Amino acid sequence: MHATHEVFNQPEPLVAYNLFSGNQPLQDALRFNAPALDLSELEALGERLGTAEMQAHARLANAQLPQLRSHDRFGRRIDEVEFHPSYHALMSVAVAAGLHGTPWAGGAHAHVRRAAGFMLFTELEPAVLCPISMTYAATPALRGNAAIHADWAPLLASRSYDPLLRPWRDKPGLTMGMGMTEKQGGSDLRANTTEAQPDGSDAWGPRFVVTGHKWFFSAPMCDAFLVLARTPGGLSCLFLPRVLPDGSRNDIRIQRLKDKLGNRANASSEVEFESATAWLVGEEGRGVPQILAMGTLTRLDCALGTSGLMRQALSLALDHTRQRQAFGKPLIAQPLMRQVLADLALESEAATALALRLARCIDQPDDAHEQALARLLTPVTKFWICKRGSAFAQEAMECLGGNGYVEEGGAGVMARIYREMPVNSIWEGAGNIMALDLLRALRGADGQAAVAAVAQELAAARGQHPALDVLAASLPARLAPTQDERGARRLAQDLALALQAALLAQSVPTPVFSAFCEARLAGQGGSSFGCLGAGTNVGLLLQRAMPR
């Protein structure tokens, strides 16, 4: 019997490698932002996430989608989402790594360490990080209700994952979600119509009965949610648990799960509140400012997530082209392919540097410079890194050719990354919202302090490249409170590029910094990836980026 064909020149999967130890740009960014940080936990996490076992969990969590169980077999309403066991395995690892509320329990460089771990986990599977990210952002907001914070904060920082719906006091660990968006409003939260009527008071303070809906209610199996509703005093932030203190289920009706482009392992839902019980968090009528404060943290995670996806897409492209032969030699040896891969590596380095710099701001809440910088850096970082993500993923997919486009039952990781990229750009405010938030920051009471903080960051790289000097010199006049809205996107882009260049000047080898300035600031990089100048040290960029 004769074989019809022999399989050859097909790369082996990228598996059984340490995601952290092979990531030189991430290590350099950590050395710059947190030089005293103990990296052993990240080393161990990188080793775990690169195993075949964890990759199988990531595939299964995406291939076997969450299922809504609105009723049990006897007709009782239960409103539960059933996940594949791999989803819970992934959640357990993320919680054990302290990627949720753990940094708020304290520790030096806790938020930078968590940011690096979040990026590493995103390389494996980003969708399960939605409840992880919301728990991270919601935990400090609970300080607006001292009684709830005292009960819940220790368990939100716990490294134990418990998926069961039961009273908070009976669980070893908790997670939290958020419910803000409604059909008619989207990003315009002031258009929300969900109402909350006073219902007395108890140990957790003023209590309300909530009636209304939420159009996007992600991770509906979390233990509690922060929701926005209209109380007699105006739009307010409310704490709405899934299970009430007496052990009964709260009146949250899951209408359906969203059928999404990506982020498929995460159960995004539409819900109705039918006289659900909730408690006030913070000052009544001040819900929107509270939500915006939480947005600083979730927007950070959008940038971290996209940076992690970039890194994994690059790793897959490098590993594939190292093995795949074409025209007599490996793809990675072909001059044009080397240009593309090096340009992607440059973009990934810059994204990592900028995202971790923002995380460092969170670690220093009492530093006026860091907090002023965060106010501008948050919308700028979220806007630019997430905006670059989809184009990056497409270019990386082309490096794999048709193999990159194939899903193959969840095993096609590059296709999963490509579908995932847009969500971080849309979630927590799309590009226009970020650009407008930049203008809002410039016009706010701390606008001048934020501008001064940016100037201080750029001053560290003054004189190191003429293109950066020219761009930096142009920014002060453009960072005026009177900046026209029509130029907000360009301003966000230029701020991001200038800050990325300044960070690279301080944290990476000079040839990498020079390549970035030539390609992104001096106009030698063209409008597509792979147009680096002849003087670029392509070999160094590829060496630093190689995953193993």
GUDRENPA-708280 format. One record per residue (C-alpha): residue number from 1; z, x negated, y negated. Coordinates in steps of 0.1 Angstrom, whole numbers, plus 5000, padded with zeros to 4 digits. Layout:
N
SITE zaza   zz   xx   yy
SITE  NUM    Z    X    Y
...
//
This chain:
548
SITE zaza   zz   xx   yy
SITE    1 5000 5000 5000
SITE    2 4990 4986 4967
SITE    3 5010 4989 4935
SITE    4 4990 5006 4907
SITE    5 5005 4983 4881
SITE    6 5032 4957 4874
SITE    7 5056 4962 4845
SITE    8 5057 4930 4824
SITE    9 5060 4919 4787
SITE   10 5085 4948 4781
SITE   11 5117 4936 4764
SITE   12 5151 4939 4781
SITE   13 5176 4962 4762
SITE   14 5199 4947 4736
SITE   15 5232 4951 4755
SITE   16 5264 4932 4764
SITE   17 5267 4913 4731
SITE   18 5293 4911 4704
SITE   19 5283 4931 4673
SITE   20 5307 4912 4651
SITE   21 5304 4876 4662
SITE   22 5266 4877 4659
SITE   23 5267 4892 4624
SITE   24 5268 4862 4600
SITE   25 5262 4882 4568
SITE   26 5291 4905 4576
SITE   27 5314 4875 4582
SITE   28 5303 4859 4549
SITE   29 5310 4892 4530
SITE   30 5345 4894 4546
SITE   31 5352 4858 4537
SITE   32 5343 4865 4501
SITE   33 5362 4898 4497
SITE   34 5392 4892 4520
SITE   35 5395 4855 4528
SITE   36 5429 4859 4544
SITE   37 5419 4888 4567
SITE   38 5426 4883 4604
SITE   39 5393 4889 4621
SITE   40 5406 4891 4656
SITE   41 5406 4929 4657
SITE   42 5370 4931 4644
SITE   43 5360 4905 4670
SITE   44 5375 4926 4698
SITE   45 5359 4958 4684
SITE   46 5325 4941 4682
SITE   47 5328 4931 4718
SITE   48 5337 4966 4729
SITE   49 5310 4983 4710
SITE   50 5282 4961 4725
SITE   51 5290 4970 4761
SITE   52 5267 4990 4783
SITE   53 5295 5015 4788
SITE   54 5298 5023 4751
SITE   55 5260 5025 4747
SITE   56 5259 5050 4775
SITE   57 5285 5071 4757
SITE   58 5264 5070 4725
SITE   59 5233 5081 4744
SITE   60 5250 5110 4761
SITE   61 5268 5122 4730
SITE   62 5234 5126 4714
SITE   63 5215 5139 4744
SITE   64 5241 5165 4754
SITE   65 5246 5184 4722
SITE   66 5278 5202 4711
SITE   67 5278 5239 4722
SITE   68 5295 5268 4704
SITE   69 5318 5290 4725
SITE   70 5325 5319 4702
SITE   71 5343 5340 4729
SITE   72 5360 5333 4763
SITE   73 5347 5351 4794
SITE   74 5371 5380 4788
SITE   75 5357 5387 4754
SITE   76 5385 5371 4733
SITE   77 5373 5353 4702
SITE   78 5380 5316 4705
SITE   79 5356 5299 4680
SITE   80 5355 5265 4698
SITE   81 5329 5238 4701
SITE   82 5325 5221 4734
SITE   83 5315 5185 4734
SITE   84 5303 5162 4762
SITE   85 5331 5139 4774
SITE   86 5312 5109 4759
SITE   87 5319 5124 4724
SITE   88 5356 5123 4730
SITE   89 5353 5087 4744
SITE   90 5337 5076 4712
SITE   91 5362 5094 4691
SITE   92 5391 5077 4710
SITE   93 5377 5043 4703
SITE   94 5371 5050 4666
SITE   95 5406 5063 4662
SITE   96 5421 5035 4682
SITE   97 5403 5011 4658
SITE   98 5420 5027 4628
SITE   99 5388 5038 4612
SITE  100 5402 5072 4600
SITE  101 5435 5075 4581
SITE  102 5452 5043 4592
SITE  103 5445 5021 4561
SITE  104 5466 5045 4540
SITE  105 5497 5034 4560
SITE  106 5494 5000 4543
SITE  107 5486 4964 4551
SITE  108 5467 4936 4534
SITE  109 5430 4942 4531
SITE  110 5434 4973 4552
SITE  111 5404 4991 4536
SITE  112 5381 4961 4538
SITE  113 5389 4956 4574
SITE  114 5384 4993 4580
SITE  115 5350 4992 4562
SITE  116 5338 4964 4584
SITE  117 5349 4983 4615
SITE  118 5332 5014 4602
SITE  119 5299 4995 4598
SITE  120 5302 4980 4633
SITE  121 5309 5014 4649
SITE  122 5279 5029 4630
SITE  123 5257 5005 4648
SITE  124 5267 5021 4680
SITE  125 5269 5058 4671
SITE  126 5272 5072 4635
SITE  127 5275 5109 4641
SITE  128 5310 5109 4655
SITE  129 5322 5092 4623
SITE  130 5319 5123 4603
SITE  131 5354 5136 4611
SITE  132 5366 5100 4610
SITE  133 5353 5096 4574
SITE  134 5366 5130 4563
SITE  135 5401 5122 4577
SITE  136 5400 5089 4557
SITE  137 5391 5107 4525
SITE  138 5414 5137 4529
SITE  139 5446 5117 4538
SITE  140 5454 5105 4502
SITE  141 5445 5139 4488
SITE  142 5474 5155 4506
SITE  143 5497 5137 4483
SITE  144 5491 5167 4460
SITE  145 5514 5186 4484
SITE  146 5544 5165 4492
SITE  147 5556 5187 4521
SITE  148 5522 5188 4539
SITE  149 5518 5150 4533
SITE  150 5552 5143 4548
SITE  151 5543 5162 4579
SITE  152 5507 5152 4584
SITE  153 5501 5118 4569
SITE  154 5518 5098 4597
SITE  155 5498 5116 4624
SITE  156 5466 5112 4604
SITE  157 5472 5074 4605
SITE  158 5480 5075 4642
SITE  159 5457 5056 4665
SITE  160 5459 5083 4692
SITE  161 5431 5108 4695
SITE  162 5439 5144 4708
SITE  163 5410 5168 4709
SITE  164 5431 5199 4718
SITE  165 5438 5227 4694
SITE  166 5475 5230 4692
SITE  167 5502 5229 4664
SITE  168 5504 5196 4645
SITE  169 5539 5188 4656
SITE  170 5528 5188 4693
SITE  171 5500 5163 4688
SITE  172 5501 5125 4689
SITE  173 5473 5122 4663
SITE  174 5454 5144 4639
SITE  175 5420 5146 4622
SITE  176 5408 5165 4591
SITE  177 5376 5179 4577
SITE  178 5364 5194 4545
SITE  179 5347 5227 4535
SITE  180 5331 5227 4501
SITE  181 5294 5237 4502
SITE  182 5283 5274 4500
SITE  183 5249 5290 4505
SITE  184 5243 5297 4468
SITE  185 5257 5265 4453
SITE  186 5250 5233 4472
SITE  187 5262 5205 4450
SITE  188 5271 5230 4422
SITE  189 5306 5236 4434
SITE  190 5314 5258 4404
SITE  191 5291 5284 4419
SITE  192 5314 5289 4449
SITE  193 5325 5324 4456
SITE  194 5351 5320 4484
SITE  195 5383 5337 4472
SITE  196 5420 5330 4479
SITE  197 5447 5355 4470
SITE  198 5484 5346 4468
SITE  199 5505 5353 4499
SITE  200 5539 5341 4491
SITE  201 5554 5307 4496
SITE  202 5571 5287 4524
SITE  203 5581 5252 4533
SITE  204 5545 5240 4525
SITE  205 5545 5257 4491
SITE  206 5523 5284 4476
SITE  207 5504 5302 4504
SITE  208 5470 5320 4501
SITE  209 5448 5343 4521
SITE  210 5412 5330 4521
SITE  211 5381 5352 4524
SITE  212 5346 5338 4522
SITE  213 5322 5313 4538
SITE  214 5311 5277 4540
SITE  215 5274 5268 4545
SITE  216 5282 5233 4558
SITE  217 5314 5229 4577
SITE  218 5311 5197 4597
SITE  219 5334 5188 4627
SITE  220 5349 5223 4629
SITE  221 5373 5212 4657
SITE  222 5393 5191 4633
SITE  223 5430 5200 4631
SITE  224 5428 5211 4594
SITE  225 5404 5212 4564
SITE  226 5405 5209 4527
SITE  227 5385 5238 4513
SITE  228 5376 5249 4478
SITE  229 5383 5285 4469
SITE  230 5388 5307 4438
SITE  231 5425 5314 4432
SITE  232 5438 5334 4402
SITE  233 5441 5301 4384
SITE  234 5405 5289 4391
SITE  235 5388 5268 4417
SITE  236 5415 5252 4437
SITE  237 5419 5228 4467
SITE  238 5435 5244 4497
SITE  239 5448 5231 4530
SITE  240 5436 5252 4559
SITE  241 5447 5243 4594
SITE  242 5429 5254 4626
SITE  243 5463 5263 4643
SITE  244 5490 5278 4621
SITE  245 5526 5265 4623
SITE  246 5536 5294 4646
SITE  247 5510 5284 4671
SITE  248 5484 5311 4664
SITE  249 5448 5304 4656
SITE  250 5438 5306 4620
SITE  251 5410 5331 4611
SITE  252 5381 5307 4610
SITE  253 5349 5322 4625
SITE  254 5322 5298 4635
SITE  255 5290 5316 4630
SITE  256 5266 5290 4644
SITE  257 5260 5253 4647
SITE  258 5233 5236 4626
SITE  259 5201 5225 4643
SITE  260 5197 5192 4624
SITE  261 5172 5164 4622
SITE  262 5198 5138 4631
SITE  263 5236 5134 4632
SITE  264 5232 5154 4664
SITE  265 5264 5144 4682
SITE  266 5284 5159 4653
SITE  267 5288 5197 4652
SITE  268 5279 5209 4618
SITE  269 5286 5246 4614
SITE  270 5285 5277 4592
SITE  271 5319 5295 4591
SITE  272 5334 5327 4577
SITE  273 5370 5329 4566
SITE  274 5384 5364 4575
SITE  275 5418 5364 4557
SITE  276 5425 5328 4568
SITE  277 5458 5313 4558
SITE  278 5459 5282 4535
SITE  279 5482 5263 4512
SITE  280 5477 5249 4478
SITE  281 5472 5211 4474
SITE  282 5475 5198 4439
SITE  283 5474 5218 4407
SITE  284 5459 5253 4408
SITE  285 5425 5254 4391
SITE  286 5420 5216 4395
SITE  287 5401 5217 4428
SITE  288 5369 5202 4416
SITE  289 5385 5170 4402
SITE  290 5404 5166 4434
SITE  291 5372 5170 4454
SITE  292 5354 5144 4432
SITE  293 5383 5119 4439
SITE  294 5378 5124 4476
SITE  295 5340 5119 4470
SITE  296 5347 5083 4460
SITE  297 5358 5076 4496
SITE  298 5332 5096 4515
SITE  299 5304 5081 4493
SITE  300 5317 5046 4502
SITE  301 5313 5056 4538
SITE  302 5277 5068 4532
SITE  303 5269 5033 4519
SITE  304 5288 5016 4547
SITE  305 5271 5038 4573
SITE  306 5236 5031 4560
SITE  307 5244 4994 4559
SITE  308 5255 4995 4595
SITE  309 5224 5014 4605
SITE  310 5202 4988 4587
SITE  311 5220 4961 4606
SITE  312 5214 4978 4640
SITE  313 5177 4985 4632
SITE  314 5172 4949 4623
SITE  315 5190 4937 4654
SITE  316 5168 4958 4676
SITE  317 5137 4946 4658
SITE  318 5147 4910 4661
SITE  319 5156 4913 4698
SITE  320 5124 4931 4706
SITE  321 5101 4907 4688
SITE  322 5119 4877 4703
SITE  323 5109 4889 4738
SITE  324 5076 4907 4732
SITE  325 5044 4885 4735
SITE  326 5013 4892 4716
SITE  327 4982 4871 4711
SITE  328 4996 4842 4731
SITE  329 5031 4839 4715
SITE  330 5062 4859 4708
SITE  331 5059 4885 4680
SITE  332 5087 4868 4661
SITE  333 5065 4837 4659
SITE  334 5036 4855 4642
SITE  335 5036 4847 4605
SITE  336 5033 4883 4592
SITE  337 5060 4896 4615
SITE  338 5083 4868 4604
SITE  339 5078 4879 4568
SITE  340 5086 4915 4576
SITE  341 5117 4906 4597
SITE  342 5130 4881 4570
SITE  343 5125 4907 4543
SITE  344 5145 4933 4563
SITE  345 5172 4907 4569
SITE  346 5174 4900 4532
SITE  347 5178 4938 4525
SITE  348 5205 4941 4551
SITE  349 5224 4911 4537
SITE  350 5224 4926 4502
SITE  351 5235 4960 4514
SITE  352 5264 4946 4534
SITE  353 5275 4925 4504
SITE  354 5275 4955 4480
SITE  355 5291 4980 4503
SITE  356 5320 4956 4512
SITE  357 5325 4948 4475
SITE  358 5331 4985 4469
SITE  359 5356 4987 4498
SITE  360 5375 4959 4481
SITE  361 5381 4981 4451
SITE  362 5399 5006 4473
SITE  363 5422 4979 4485
SITE  364 5435 4973 4449
SITE  365 5445 5006 4434
SITE  366 5467 4989 4408
SITE  367 5441 4965 4395
SITE  368 5425 4979 4363
SITE  369 5393 4958 4368
SITE  370 5388 4970 4404
SITE  371 5393 5006 4395
SITE  372 5370 5005 4365
SITE  373 5344 4988 4386
SITE  374 5347 5014 4414
SITE  375 5339 5042 4390
SITE  376 5304 5028 4383
SITE  377 5300 5010 4416
SITE  378 5305 5041 4438
SITE  379 5275 5061 4426
SITE  380 5253 5030 4422
SITE  381 5261 5017 4457
SITE  382 5257 5051 4474
SITE  383 5224 5058 4455
SITE  384 5207 5025 4462
SITE  385 5217 5016 4497
SITE  386 5212 5051 4510
SITE  387 5179 5054 4492
SITE  388 5166 5022 4509
SITE  389 5177 5033 4544
SITE  390 5148 5055 4554
SITE  391 5121 5030 4544
SITE  392 5141 5002 4561
SITE  393 5143 5022 4594
SITE  394 5105 5030 4593
SITE  395 5096 4993 4588
SITE  396 5120 4983 4616
SITE  397 5105 5009 4639
SITE  398 5070 4995 4633
SITE  399 5083 4962 4647
SITE  400 5087 4979 4680
SITE  401 5055 4998 4678
SITE  402 5053 5029 4700
SITE  403 5084 5020 4719
SITE  404 5104 5024 4687
SITE  405 5091 5060 4682
SITE  406 5101 5072 4717
SITE  407 5134 5091 4722
SITE  408 5136 5087 4760
SITE  409 5166 5110 4765
SITE  410 5187 5094 4738
SITE  411 5179 5058 4750
SITE  412 5155 5053 4721
SITE  413 5181 5039 4696
SITE  414 5156 5031 4669
SITE  415 5143 5067 4669
SITE  416 5179 5079 4666
SITE  417 5185 5055 4636
SITE  418 5154 5068 4619
SITE  419 5165 5104 4622
SITE  420 5200 5095 4611
SITE  421 5191 5076 4579
SITE  422 5185 5106 4555
SITE  423 5219 5122 4561
SITE  424 5238 5095 4542
SITE  425 5214 5099 4513
SITE  426 5219 5137 4512
SITE  427 5256 5140 4522
SITE  428 5281 5139 4493
SITE  429 5254 5141 4467
SITE  430 5217 5132 4469
SITE  431 5200 5107 4446
SITE  432 5199 5127 4414
SITE  433 5236 5136 4418
SITE  434 5245 5099 4421
SITE  435 5224 5090 4391
SITE  436 5240 5118 4370
SITE  437 5274 5107 4381
SITE  438 5266 5072 4369
SITE  439 5259 5087 4334
SITE  440 5291 5107 4337
SITE  441 5311 5076 4343
SITE  442 5295 5059 4312
SITE  443 5304 5088 4291
SITE  444 5339 5092 4304
SITE  445 5371 5080 4288
SITE  446 5370 5048 4309
SITE  447 5333 5042 4304
SITE  448 5337 5011 4283
SITE  449 5362 4996 4308
SITE  450 5337 5002 4335
SITE  451 5309 4985 4316
SITE  452 5332 4955 4309
SITE  453 5340 4953 4346
SITE  454 5303 4952 4355
SITE  455 5298 4924 4329
SITE  456 5326 4904 4344
SITE  457 5311 4907 4379
SITE  458 5277 4896 4367
SITE  459 5292 4867 4346
SITE  460 5302 4849 4379
SITE  461 5265 4843 4386
SITE  462 5253 4835 4351
SITE  463 5228 4806 4350
SITE  464 5221 4805 4387
SITE  465 5186 4822 4385
SITE  466 5165 4831 4355
SITE  467 5154 4865 4368
SITE  468 5190 4875 4373
SITE  469 5199 4863 4338
SITE  470 5171 4883 4323
SITE  471 5181 4915 4341
SITE  472 5218 4910 4333
SITE  473 5211 4905 4296
SITE  474 5192 4938 4295
SITE  475 5219 4959 4310
SITE  476 5246 4961 4282
SITE  477 5223 4980 4258
SITE  478 5213 5004 4287
SITE  479 5249 5011 4297
SITE  480 5255 5032 4266
SITE  481 5270 5067 4267
SITE  482 5238 5079 4251
SITE  483 5216 5068 4280
SITE  484 5189 5094 4285
SITE  485 5191 5113 4318
SITE  486 5155 5106 4326
SITE  487 5162 5069 4330
SITE  488 5193 5073 4352
SITE  489 5177 5065 4385
SITE  490 5161 5033 4371
SITE  491 5195 5023 4357
SITE  492 5212 5029 4390
SITE  493 5186 5008 4408
SITE  494 5188 4979 4383
SITE  495 5225 4979 4383
SITE  496 5226 4978 4421
SITE  497 5200 4949 4423
SITE  498 5219 4929 4397
SITE  499 5252 4933 4414
SITE  500 5237 4925 4448
SITE  501 5223 4893 4434
SITE  502 5255 4883 4418
SITE  503 5274 4889 4450
SITE  504 5249 4869 4471
SITE  505 5252 4840 4446
SITE  506 5288 4837 4454
SITE  507 5289 4844 4492
SITE  508 5257 4832 4509
SITE  509 5236 4800 4511
SITE  510 5216 4793 4480
SITE  511 5182 4798 4497
SITE  512 5192 4834 4506
SITE  513 5203 4841 4471
SITE  514 5171 4826 4456
SITE  515 5149 4846 4480
SITE  516 5166 4878 4469
SITE  517 5161 4871 4432
SITE  518 5125 4861 4437
SITE  519 5117 4891 4459
SITE  520 5138 4918 4442
SITE  521 5141 4907 4406
SITE  522 5112 4884 4398
SITE  523 5086 4908 4411
SITE  524 5073 4885 4439
SITE  525 5083 4908 4467
SITE  526 5058 4936 4462
SITE  527 5065 4973 4469
SITE  528 5067 4971 4507
SITE  529 5087 4949 4531
SITE  530 5070 4917 4542
SITE  531 5058 4904 4509
SITE  532 5081 4875 4504
SITE  533 5070 4845 4484
SITE  534 5056 4813 4500
SITE  535 5088 4794 4491
SITE  536 5111 4817 4510
SITE  537 5132 4800 4537
SITE  538 5122 4826 4564
SITE  539 5137 4806 4592
SITE  540 5172 4806 4576
SITE  541 5171 4844 4570
SITE  542 5161 4850 4606
SITE  543 5187 4826 4620
SITE  544 5215 4843 4601
SITE  545 5203 4878 4612
SITE  546 5198 4871 4649
SITE  547 5222 4894 4669
SITE  548 5227 4869 4698
//
